[in-house]
Amino acid sequence: MIHKWWHRFVRKRTKPIAEDTALFWKRRLSIAYGLIAWNAFGLVLYSAYKGKADWAYYHGLKSEEEHNKSPGLAWANTLGIKNAKVYKISGLTKVDEYDIVDGESVKQDKSIKQLDSESLNENQ
């Protein structure tokens, strides 16, 4: 995986060490890396728990308007999708659905949809 030029560069500028010493330092660095990674993971969880999960908003890189957009609408705008239907799912159940028309969120009332379908059935 290491490029040959890097390998040659290191070999020319360092002197060989004993295999036991190399293994000792490799283990020591592995333990240090593991501790640092574990602490970084804990810091991420702590930040999410304290409400700093959206770091861009927390540090002022995202406006209030962008923060209040739903994720579906934000991704549709990012991908350049003008018209879409968004379904919000929690577990195995559908929680909500709305349409995106010309880049804006349009929520329809379920009661209006039911009334429209009932009026269609009565007219037939």
N, C-alpha and C positions, 0 to 999 in steps of 0.2 A: 504494500500500500504506500510505502514511503517512496517518493521519487528517487531515482538513482542519483540525481545531482545532489539532493539533500543528504543522502546516505554518504556519498563521497566527501561532501563538505564537512560533515560531523567526524568521519573517520580520520581526515587529515588534521583536524584541529584538536582532537582529544586523544588521550592515551587509553589503552585498554585497561579495564578493571577486572578483578576476579569475578567468576560467575556467581559465587556465593554472595559477594557484596552486592552485585547487581540484583539478585533475587531479593535480598534483604531490603534494599531501597525500593524495589518495585512493590513489595508488600506494604511497606510503610506509606508510600504515596497512594496506594489503593485505599488504605484505611482513611487517610486524610481526605481523599476525594469523596468517599462514602459519607463521611461526617459532614462535609460541606454541602453535598447534594441533599442530605436529609434535612439539614437546617434550612436550606433554601426552599424546600418543599413545605416545611412548617411555616415559613414566612409567607408563602403564597396563600396557604390555608388561613392563616391569621388575618391577612389583608382582606381576603374574601369575606371572612366572618365579620370584620369591622366595617364593611361596606365600601371598601376600596377596590372592589373587583373590577370596576370600570375605571382603570387607571387614567385613561385619556380624559375623562370627565373630571376626575378627582384633581388632576394637575392642571386643569383649565385649557386643555387642548381641544375639547369638544364643547360646542355651544349647548345651551339649555334646549334649544329646538331639536338638535340632533340627538340629544340624550333622551328626549321624550318620544322619539319615533319608535314604532314597533320594529322588532328585528326583521320581520318579513318585508316591511316597506323599505327599510334601510338597504337590505340586500337587493330588492328589486331596483331601487335607484342606482345602486352600485353597478349592477349588471346591465342597466339600461333597459329594463323591462317596463313598458308603459302600462300594459293591461295584464292583470293576473288575478287568480283566485287563491287566497291564502287560507289554509286550514291550521288551526292551533290544536295540537294533540297533547294530551297528558296521559301517559301510560298507554292504555289501549282504547281510550275514549276520546271522541272529538269534543273539545271544549268550546271552540269558537270558530267562526269563519267570516271572512270579509273579502271584498273585492278591491283591487287597485285599478283605478280608471284614470288614465292620463297622469300617472305618477302620484295620485292622491288616494288616500284610504277612504273607502265608502262602505260604511256598515249598514246592513239592511236589518230591519226588525224582523224577528221570527214571526211575530203576530201578523205583520203585513203579508208575509209570504203565505201564511196559513189562510188568511182572508182571501187572498188572490186565488189560491187553489180551490177554496170552497166556492167562490163565485163562479169559477170556471166549471165546476161540477154541477152547479145549479143551472147554468145556462145551457148545458148539454142535455 
